[in-house]
């Protein structure tokens, strides 16, 4: 967020965060309305327990296929981003201790691949957890760690501002010698912000578990409003404190770009919290993909040797399964390989955010809402939602081009 603020400036940066958070909230409201689907021919009502199931119910098989590819590739890209981020954080812990011991001018540079391999080994073991229902403890740890490192980043930024006695930054953001480069950086910044608000995929899964009364839709809308407000507030605080502290020299990642050398132990602790958060987050996202593939294989080969648990190997209630062992290990290795090929934090975030934000957060929710509410074309509601979707598409194309340029420049430049 601080890096995005640095590209956009003091006006456009906060405005971008608020606008995209508002779009995400609109999407959440639209999605909460489409949980129930009534078949027009049979009159039967179906409850959609997932985003993908809702797309299949309302928009048909072909749209469901497209959405499915996007959804599961989105889960995969999140795992790749978590591999990259965790490796950078683990490397930063070692660098921080090196700088503290050898001085700030010491040659404390280390390769990322070693730490990606370490993270991959951890995930290979963790991925043998049978299903998402066994990951509650990971989710709790991840949430606590998220709050912790966010407060650390905000606190360090504010302390830096107080120490230097001035608020850095400008209305226009950082200046570049090449105007085209400024355009690409702005596009990447918007893509980074969009990546931070792509939570629409899990809303129906959560909504289907809520108790009633009040109705699940009412509870979900209230919860989404509170969640978006809290996250947007954190994003604004993190972005503003970091940009105010470093101005044009704002690093790509506040806790890993070495804007802060001291207190080194607090920087280490913040990065350790990020790693613990992402260990849990990796599993929360990946378990959904694991379940899909393994369910499909089991239905195709119900008596296959790969689907049978190894009876002689059991830890607590967990049994080793050949399919789980082979597929999930290969998946972790693939995410590591992609991360090693493109180990660029901001550029990868922007690229991933720009690809999926419009179709999954804007387009499909709007189209499903049209079908569910039987919105008549060229009515005021139809026009407003069409303009809303079209505007977001234009912004998405802009961020996609800019982030792709940044990714190519980093990899081959």
VEXDREN-2710 file (C-alpha; in Angstrom, 1 decimal):
% VEXDREN-2710
k/r/px/py/pz
1/UNK/0.0/0.0/0.0
2/UNK/2.7/2.6/0.8
3/UNK/4.4/1.8/-2.6
4/UNK/1.0/2.3/-4.3
5/UNK/0.5/5.6/-2.5
6/UNK/3.9/6.7/-3.7
7/UNK/3.0/6.1/-7.3
8/UNK/-0.5/7.7/-7.1
9/UNK/0.2/10.6/-4.6
10/UNK/-1.7/11.9/-1.6
11/UNK/-5.0/12.4/-3.4
12/UNK/-5.3/9.6/-5.9
13/UNK/-3.8/7.0/-3.5
14/UNK/-6.5/7.2/-0.8
15/UNK/-9.2/7.7/-3.5
16/UNK/-8.1/4.6/-5.3
17/UNK/-8.3/2.5/-2.0
18/UNK/-11.7/3.9/-1.1
19/UNK/-13.1/3.5/-4.7
20/UNK/-12.0/-0.1/-5.1
21/UNK/-13.2/-1.0/-1.6
22/UNK/-16.6/0.5/-2.6
23/UNK/-16.6/-1.6/-5.8
24/UNK/-15.8/-4.7/-3.7
25/UNK/-18.7/-3.9/-1.3
26/UNK/-21.1/-3.4/-4.2
27/UNK/-20.0/-6.8/-5.5
28/UNK/-20.6/-8.4/-2.1
29/UNK/-24.1/-7.0/-1.9
30/UNK/-24.9/-8.3/-5.4
31/UNK/-23.5/-11.7/-4.6
32/UNK/-25.5/-12.0/-1.3
33/UNK/-28.7/-11.7/-3.4
34/UNK/-28.0/-14.6/-5.6
35/UNK/-27.6/-17.5/-3.1
36/UNK/-31.1/-18.9/-4.1
37/UNK/-31.8/-19.8/-7.7
38/UNK/-35.3/-20.8/-8.9
39/UNK/-35.4/-22.9/-12.0
40/UNK/-37.9/-21.2/-14.4
41/UNK/-39.0/-24.5/-16.0
42/UNK/-39.4/-26.7/-12.9
43/UNK/-39.9/-24.1/-10.2
44/UNK/-37.4/-25.8/-7.9
45/UNK/-35.1/-23.7/-5.8
46/UNK/-31.4/-24.4/-5.5
47/UNK/-29.0/-23.0/-2.9
48/UNK/-25.6/-22.0/-4.3
49/UNK/-23.0/-22.9/-1.8
50/UNK/-20.1/-21.4/-3.8
51/UNK/-19.4/-18.7/-6.3
52/UNK/-18.8/-21.2/-9.1
53/UNK/-22.0/-23.0/-8.4
54/UNK/-24.0/-19.7/-8.6
55/UNK/-22.4/-18.9/-12.0
56/UNK/-23.5/-22.4/-13.3
57/UNK/-27.0/-21.9/-11.9
58/UNK/-27.6/-18.4/-13.3
59/UNK/-25.5/-18.1/-16.4
60/UNK/-25.2/-21.7/-17.7
61/UNK/-22.5/-24.3/-18.3
62/UNK/-20.3/-22.3/-20.7
63/UNK/-20.0/-19.3/-18.4
64/UNK/-19.5/-21.8/-15.6
65/UNK/-16.5/-23.3/-17.4
66/UNK/-14.9/-19.9/-18.0
67/UNK/-15.6/-18.9/-14.4
68/UNK/-14.2/-22.2/-13.2
69/UNK/-10.9/-21.7/-15.0
70/UNK/-10.6/-18.2/-13.6
71/UNK/-11.5/-19.2/-10.1
72/UNK/-9.1/-22.1/-9.8
73/UNK/-6.3/-20.2/-11.6
74/UNK/-7.0/-17.4/-9.1
75/UNK/-6.4/-19.8/-6.2
76/UNK/-3.2/-21.0/-7.9
77/UNK/-1.9/-17.4/-8.4
78/UNK/-2.6/-16.6/-4.8
79/UNK/-0.4/-19.5/-3.7
80/UNK/2.3/-18.3/-6.0
81/UNK/2.2/-14.8/-4.5
82/UNK/2.3/-16.3/-1.0
83/UNK/5.4/-18.3/-2.0
84/UNK/7.2/-15.1/-3.3
85/UNK/6.1/-13.0/-0.3
86/UNK/7.1/-15.6/2.3
87/UNK/10.5/-16.1/0.7
88/UNK/11.2/-12.3/0.7
89/UNK/10.1/-12.1/4.4
90/UNK/12.4/-15.0/5.5
91/UNK/15.3/-13.5/3.5
92/UNK/14.6/-10.1/5.1
93/UNK/14.9/-11.6/8.6
94/UNK/18.4/-12.8/7.8
95/UNK/19.3/-9.5/6.1
96/UNK/18.0/-7.5/9.1
97/UNK/20.2/-9.4/11.5
98/UNK/23.1/-9.1/9.1
99/UNK/22.7/-5.3/8.8
100/UNK/22.4/-5.0/12.6
101/UNK/25.6/-7.0/13.1
102/UNK/27.7/-5.8/10.2
103/UNK/26.4/-2.3/9.6
104/UNK/23.9/-0.8/7.2
105/UNK/26.4/-0.6/4.3
106/UNK/27.3/-4.3/4.6
107/UNK/26.8/-6.6/1.6
108/UNK/23.8/-8.5/3.1
109/UNK/22.3/-9.9/-0.1
110/UNK/20.8/-13.4/-0.3
111/UNK/19.0/-15.4/-2.9
112/UNK/15.3/-15.9/-2.8
113/UNK/15.2/-19.5/-4.1
114/UNK/16.6/-21.0/-0.9
115/UNK/13.8/-19.5/1.2
116/UNK/11.2/-20.5/-1.4
117/UNK/12.5/-24.0/-1.1
118/UNK/12.1/-23.8/2.7
119/UNK/8.5/-22.5/2.4
120/UNK/7.8/-25.3/-0.1
121/UNK/8.9/-28.0/2.3
122/UNK/6.7/-26.6/5.0
123/UNK/3.7/-26.5/2.6
124/UNK/4.4/-30.0/1.4
125/UNK/3.9/-31.2/4.9
126/UNK/1.0/-28.9/5.7
127/UNK/-0.8/-29.8/2.5
128/UNK/-1.3/-33.3/3.7
129/UNK/-4.0/-32.0/6.0
130/UNK/-7.1/-33.9/4.7
131/UNK/-9.4/-31.0/4.0
132/UNK/-10.3/-27.4/4.8
133/UNK/-12.3/-28.4/7.9
134/UNK/-9.1/-29.3/9.6
135/UNK/-7.5/-25.9/9.0
136/UNK/-9.5/-23.9/11.5
137/UNK/-6.4/-23.4/13.7
138/UNK/-4.4/-22.2/10.7
139/UNK/-7.0/-19.7/9.9
140/UNK/-7.0/-18.3/13.5
141/UNK/-3.2/-18.0/13.6
142/UNK/-3.3/-16.3/10.2
143/UNK/-5.8/-13.7/11.3
144/UNK/-3.9/-12.9/14.5
145/UNK/-0.6/-12.6/12.6
146/UNK/-2.3/-10.3/10.0
147/UNK/-3.4/-7.8/12.6
148/UNK/0.0/-8.0/14.3
149/UNK/2.2/-7.2/11.3
150/UNK/-0.2/-4.5/10.1
151/UNK/0.0/-2.7/13.4
152/UNK/3.8/-3.1/13.4
153/UNK/4.0/-1.5/9.9
154/UNK/1.7/1.4/10.8
155/UNK/3.6/2.0/14.1
156/UNK/7.0/2.0/12.5
157/UNK/5.8/4.4/9.8
158/UNK/4.3/6.8/12.3
159/UNK/7.4/6.6/14.5
160/UNK/9.5/7.6/11.5
161/UNK/7.3/10.5/10.7
162/UNK/7.5/11.8/14.3
163/UNK/11.3/11.3/14.4
164/UNK/11.9/13.2/11.1
165/UNK/9.3/15.9/12.0
166/UNK/7.8/16.1/8.5
167/UNK/5.3/14.4/6.3
168/UNK/6.9/13.4/3.0
169/UNK/5.2/12.8/-0.3
170/UNK/3.4/14.9/-2.9
171/UNK/0.0/15.3/-4.5
172/UNK/1.3/13.8/-7.8
173/UNK/3.4/10.9/-6.4
174/UNK/6.9/10.1/-7.5
175/UNK/8.2/11.9/-10.5
176/UNK/9.9/10.0/-13.4
177/UNK/12.1/11.1/-16.3
178/UNK/9.9/9.3/-18.7
179/UNK/6.1/10.1/-18.7
180/UNK/5.3/6.7/-20.1
181/UNK/7.0/5.0/-17.2
182/UNK/4.9/7.0/-14.8
183/UNK/1.7/5.7/-16.5
184/UNK/2.9/2.1/-16.1
185/UNK/3.7/2.6/-12.4
186/UNK/0.3/4.1/-11.8
187/UNK/-1.3/1.1/-13.6
188/UNK/0.7/-1.3/-11.4
189/UNK/-0.3/0.6/-8.2
190/UNK/-4.0/0.3/-9.1
191/UNK/-3.4/-3.4/-9.8
192/UNK/-1.8/-3.9/-6.4
193/UNK/-4.8/-2.2/-4.7
194/UNK/-7.3/-4.4/-6.7
195/UNK/-5.4/-7.6/-5.6
196/UNK/-6.1/-6.6/-2.0
197/UNK/-9.8/-6.6/-2.5
198/UNK/-10.5/-9.8/-4.3
199/UNK/-12.5/-11.6/-1.7
200/UNK/-15.7/-12.2/-3.6
201/UNK/-14.9/-15.8/-4.3
202/UNK/-15.5/-16.9/-0.7
203/UNK/-18.6/-14.9/0.2
204/UNK/-21.2/-17.6/-0.7
205/UNK/-19.2/-20.3/1.1
206/UNK/-19.4/-18.1/4.2
207/UNK/-23.0/-17.1/3.7
208/UNK/-24.2/-20.7/3.4
209/UNK/-22.9/-21.4/6.9
210/UNK/-24.6/-18.5/8.7
211/UNK/-27.5/-19.1/11.1
212/UNK/-30.9/-17.5/10.7
213/UNK/-32.9/-15.4/11.7
214/UNK/-32.0/-12.8/10.7
215/UNK/-31.7/-13.9/7.1
216/UNK/-28.4/-15.0/5.8
217/UNK/-28.4/-12.2/3.2
218/UNK/-28.9/-9.5/5.9
219/UNK/-26.2/-10.9/8.1
220/UNK/-23.8/-11.2/5.1
221/UNK/-24.4/-7.6/4.0
222/UNK/-23.7/-6.3/7.5
223/UNK/-20.6/-8.5/7.8
224/UNK/-19.3/-7.4/4.4
225/UNK/-19.8/-3.8/5.3
226/UNK/-17.9/-4.1/8.5
227/UNK/-15.1/-6.2/6.9
228/UNK/-14.6/-3.8/4.0
229/UNK/-14.6/-0.8/6.3
230/UNK/-12.0/-2.4/8.6
231/UNK/-9.7/-3.6/5.8
232/UNK/-10.0/-0.3/3.9
233/UNK/-9.1/1.6/7.1
234/UNK/-6.0/-0.6/7.6
235/UNK/-5.0/-0.1/3.9
236/UNK/-5.3/3.7/4.3
237/UNK/-3.3/3.7/7.5
238/UNK/-0.6/1.5/6.2
239/UNK/-0.3/3.4/2.9
240/UNK/-0.4/6.8/4.5
241/UNK/2.1/6.1/7.3
242/UNK/4.6/4.4/4.9
243/UNK/4.3/7.1/2.3
244/UNK/4.5/9.9/4.9
245/UNK/7.7/8.3/6.3
246/UNK/9.6/7.7/3.0
247/UNK/8.0/9.8/0.3
248/UNK/9.5/9.1/-3.1
249/UNK/11.9/6.5/-1.5
250/UNK/9.0/4.3/-0.3
251/UNK/10.0/0.6/-0.7
252/UNK/7.9/-1.9/-2.5
253/UNK/7.2/-3.7/0.7
254/UNK/7.3/-1.7/4.0
255/UNK/8.7/-4.5/6.1
256/UNK/11.0/-6.0/3.6
257/UNK/12.4/-3.1/1.5
258/UNK/14.6/-1.8/4.3
259/UNK/13.0/1.5/4.9
260/UNK/13.5/0.4/8.6
261/UNK/16.7/-1.0/9.9
262/UNK/15.9/-0.6/13.6
263/UNK/14.6/-1.9/15.9
264/UNK/15.8/-4.9/14.0
265/UNK/14.0/-7.3/16.3
266/UNK/10.6/-5.7/15.6
267/UNK/11.2/-5.9/11.9
268/UNK/12.2/-9.5/12.3
269/UNK/9.0/-10.2/14.4
270/UNK/6.8/-8.4/11.8
271/UNK/8.2/-10.5/9.0
272/UNK/7.9/-13.7/11.0
273/UNK/4.2/-12.8/11.5
274/UNK/3.8/-12.4/7.8
275/UNK/5.3/-15.8/7.1
276/UNK/3.0/-17.5/9.7
277/UNK/0.1/-15.7/8.2
278/UNK/0.9/-16.9/4.7
279/UNK/1.6/-20.5/5.8
280/UNK/-2.0/-20.6/6.9
281/UNK/-3.3/-18.5/4.0
282/UNK/-1.6/-20.8/1.4
283/UNK/-3.5/-23.8/2.8
284/UNK/-6.9/-22.0/3.2
285/UNK/-6.8/-21.1/-0.6
286/UNK/-5.2/-24.3/-1.8
287/UNK/-7.4/-26.8/0.0
288/UNK/-10.4/-25.7/-2.2
289/UNK/-8.4/-26.6/-5.3
290/UNK/-7.2/-29.9/-3.7
291/UNK/-10.8/-30.9/-2.9
292/UNK/-11.9/-30.3/-6.5
293/UNK/-9.2/-32.3/-8.2
294/UNK/-9.3/-35.2/-5.7
295/UNK/-13.1/-35.3/-5.8
296/UNK/-13.0/-35.5/-9.6
297/UNK/-10.4/-38.2/-9.6
298/UNK/-12.2/-40.3/-7.0
299/UNK/-15.5/-40.1/-9.0
300/UNK/-13.6/-41.3/-12.1
301/UNK/-11.6/-44.0/-10.4
302/UNK/-13.6/-45.0/-7.2
303/UNK/-11.6/-48.2/-6.7
304/UNK/-8.2/-46.8/-7.9
305/UNK/-5.1/-47.6/-5.9
306/UNK/-4.3/-43.9/-5.5
307/UNK/-7.5/-43.2/-3.6
308/UNK/-6.9/-45.7/-0.9
309/UNK/-5.4/-44.6/2.5
310/UNK/-2.2/-46.3/3.5
311/UNK/-3.4/-48.2/6.6
312/UNK/0.0/-48.6/8.1
313/UNK/0.7/-44.9/8.2
314/UNK/-1.5/-42.9/10.5
315/UNK/-0.8/-39.7/12.6
316/UNK/-3.7/-38.9/14.9
317/UNK/-6.8/-39.0/12.7
318/UNK/-4.8/-38.2/9.6
319/UNK/-4.0/-41.0/7.1
320/UNK/-1.5/-40.8/4.3
321/UNK/-3.2/-41.1/0.9
322/UNK/-1.2/-41.7/-2.3
323/UNK/-3.3/-39.3/-4.4
324/UNK/-3.1/-36.6/-1.8
325/UNK/0.6/-37.1/-1.4
326/UNK/1.4/-37.1/-5.2
327/UNK/-0.9/-34.4/-6.4
328/UNK/-0.5/-31.9/-3.5
329/UNK/3.3/-32.3/-3.6
330/UNK/3.3/-31.7/-7.3
331/UNK/1.1/-28.6/-6.8
332/UNK/3.4/-27.1/-4.2
333/UNK/6.5/-27.8/-6.4
334/UNK/4.7/-26.0/-9.3
335/UNK/3.9/-22.9/-7.2
336/UNK/7.5/-22.8/-6.1
337/UNK/8.8/-23.1/-9.7
338/UNK/6.6/-20.2/-10.9
339/UNK/7.6/-18.1/-7.9
340/UNK/11.3/-18.8/-8.7
341/UNK/10.8/-17.8/-12.3
342/UNK/9.0/-14.5/-11.4
343/UNK/10.2/-13.5/-7.9
344/UNK/8.9/-9.9/-8.3
345/UNK/6.6/-8.8/-5.5
346/UNK/4.9/-5.7/-6.7
347/UNK/4.8/-6.6/-10.4
348/UNK/3.3/-10.0/-9.7
349/UNK/0.7/-8.6/-7.3
350/UNK/-0.4/-6.0/-9.9
351/UNK/-0.5/-8.5/-12.7
352/UNK/-2.5/-11.1/-10.7
353/UNK/-4.9/-8.4/-9.4
354/UNK/-5.6/-6.9/-12.8
355/UNK/-6.4/-10.3/-14.4
356/UNK/-9.0/-11.4/-12.0
357/UNK/-10.6/-8.3/-10.5
358/UNK/-13.0/-7.4/-13.3
359/UNK/-14.4/-10.8/-14.3
360/UNK/-14.7/-12.3/-10.7
361/UNK/-15.5/-9.2/-8.7
362/UNK/-17.5/-7.1/-11.2
363/UNK/-18.7/-9.0/-14.3
364/UNK/-20.1/-12.3/-13.0
365/UNK/-21.8/-10.7/-10.0
366/UNK/-23.5/-8.1/-12.2
367/UNK/-24.6/-10.6/-14.8
368/UNK/-26.0/-13.0/-12.2
369/UNK/-27.8/-10.1/-10.5
370/UNK/-29.5/-9.2/-13.8
371/UNK/-30.7/-12.8/-14.3
372/UNK/-31.8/-13.2/-10.7
373/UNK/-33.7/-9.9/-10.4
374/UNK/-34.9/-10.1/-14.1
375/UNK/-33.6/-6.5/-14.7
376/UNK/-35.1/-5.1/-17.9
377/UNK/-32.5/-3.7/-20.4
378/UNK/-32.3/0.1/-20.6
379/UNK/-33.9/0.7/-17.3
380/UNK/-32.1/3.0/-14.9
381/UNK/-30.8/0.1/-12.8
382/UNK/-29.5/-1.7/-15.9
383/UNK/-27.8/1.4/-17.3
384/UNK/-26.1/2.2/-13.9
385/UNK/-24.8/-1.4/-13.5
386/UNK/-23.6/-1.6/-17.2
387/UNK/-21.7/1.7/-16.8
388/UNK/-20.2/0.4/-13.6
389/UNK/-19.1/-2.8/-15.2
390/UNK/-17.8/-1.0/-18.3
391/UNK/-15.8/1.5/-16.3
392/UNK/-14.2/-1.3/-14.2
393/UNK/-13.3/-3.2/-17.4
394/UNK/-11.5/-0.1/-18.8
395/UNK/-9.6/0.3/-15.6
396/UNK/-8.7/-3.4/-15.5
397/UNK/-7.4/-3.4/-19.1
398/UNK/-5.2/-0.3/-18.2
399/UNK/-3.8/-2.0/-15.1
400/UNK/-3.3/-5.3/-17.0
401/UNK/-1.2/-3.6/-19.7
402/UNK/0.8/-1.6/-17.1
403/UNK/1.5/-4.6/-14.9
404/UNK/2.4/-6.8/-17.8
405/UNK/4.9/-4.2/-19.0
406/UNK/6.4/-4.1/-15.5
407/UNK/6.6/-7.8/-15.2
408/UNK/8.3/-8.2/-18.6
409/UNK/10.7/-5.4/-17.8
410/UNK/11.7/-7.0/-14.5
411/UNK/12.2/-10.4/-16.0
412/UNK/13.9/-9.6/-19.3
413/UNK/14.9/-5.9/-18.9
END
